[in-house]
Amino acid sequence: MSDSTMKLPLLLVLLFILPLIRAQVPHWGPCPEPAVQPSFILKQFMGRWFEIAKLPAQFERGRCIESNFTLTPGNSIRVVSSEILKGELRKIEGIGVVEDIKNPAKLGITYSYVLPYSPYWIMSTDYVNYALVYSCTDILRLFHVDFAWILGRTRTLPEATIETARQTFADNNIDVSRMIGSKQQGCEKFF
Ligand SMILES: *[C@@H]1O[C@H](CO)[C@@H](O)[C@H](O)[C@H]1NC(C)=O
C-alpha cells in the first residue's frame, strides 16, 4: 500500500474520533454487548421522550432536551430532537432504522446524510414511563466511546426508577458513574 492510501483512512478515523474524545473519555477494549429489550415493539416506543439523564456529562449543552419519534411509511423512523439553548428552541431532525430485523431493539439513528447510523439500542423500556438507551462505537476494536440515556415519558422520573436504570447499565458493564441529570425545569413556555 502506498503512503497516501494509508493516510486517508487514518485521517477519516481521526475525524470521527476527535469529536467523540472531546465529549467522552474513551474506554479500552471493544464495546460491551448489553442485553436489549426482549420482544421490542417499535410502535409502542414511538412518541415523545424526555431526556432524564445522560452520559457523558455535557455541561455546556442545552436544556429541556426531548425527542419525538414517528414511524414513517417504509418503516423508517422520523426523529425530531429539540432543546433550549441560549433561550431559543432548537430542533434537529434525524432518521432511525431497525438495523437488524432479528434484533428490533437495536436501532440506528443518524442526524446527517453524510454520517453513518449510530447505534441506538433500547436496553429496557416499559414504553409508558421509562426507556434506557445505549450507543457504543468501537474504534479499531482497541477502545470504544459510548453514550447512554435514561428517557422518560414525563420530564421527571421517580428517584427509584433512575436508580434502577443506573443499576441496569452497571449490571451490563456500562460505566455510568459520570452520568448526570438533565435540566427539565422551566421548559413548558417554549413548547
Ligand atoms: C410528534 O410528531 C408527530 C408527527 O410529526 C406530531 O403529530 C406531534 O405533534 C409531535 N409531538 C410533539 C410533542 O412534538
The ligand as an SDF file (V2000), in Angstrom:
LIG
                    3D

 14 14  0  0  0  0  0  0  0  0999 V2000
  -44.5590   14.4160   17.2480 C   0  0  0  0  0  0  0  0  0  0  0  0
  -44.6020   14.2110   15.8530 O   0  0  0  0  0  0  0  0  0  0  0  0
  -45.8940   13.9920   15.3450 C   0  0  0  0  0  0  0  0  0  0  0  0
  -45.7660   13.6510   13.8600 C   0  0  0  0  0  0  0  0  0  0  0  0
  -44.9780   14.5720   13.1720 O   0  0  0  0  0  0  0  0  0  0  0  0
  -46.7540   15.2180   15.5860 C   0  0  0  0  0  0  0  0  0  0  0  0
  -48.0700   14.9900   15.1280 O   0  0  0  0  0  0  0  0  0  0  0  0
  -46.7800   15.5230   17.0770 C   0  0  0  0  0  0  0  0  0  0  0  0
  -47.4690   16.7190   17.3110 O   0  0  0  0  0  0  0  0  0  0  0  0
  -45.3700   15.6400   17.6180 C   0  0  0  0  0  0  0  0  0  0  0  0
  -45.4160   15.8160   19.0530 N   0  0  0  0  0  0  0  0  0  0  0  0
  -44.6700   16.7160   19.7010 C   0  0  0  0  0  0  0  0  0  0  0  0
  -44.8150   16.7680   21.1650 C   0  0  0  0  0  0  0  0  0  0  0  0
  -43.9030   17.4620   19.1130 O   0  0  0  0  0  0  0  0  0  0  0  0
  1  2  1  0
  1 10  1  0
  2  3  1  0
  3  4  1  0
  3  6  1  0
  4  5  1  0
  6  7  1  0
  6  8  1  0
  8  9  1  0
  8 10  1  0
 10 11  1  0
 11 12  1  0
 12 13  1  0
 12 14  2  0
M  END
$$$$
